[in-house]
């Protein structure tokens, strides 16, 4: 979508799932040098970060109000990382 250099920079910045103010400023500067609108790059990188975050499926939800002393030992929760 963008230049190879800008795409590589974006991948580096979002690798940890968090974009600092400094990282965003660097992305804005690089994007501007390539004629890419600041808002456009923000929407793009925010979308990529959102895709990285896990979603909770309905069957993965666990309601603690049903947990009591008699069944606590038998209950295990598996959360994929």
Helices and strands as residue ranges (DSSP letters): H 4-14, H 21-33, H 38-52, G 58-60, G 64-66, G 72-74
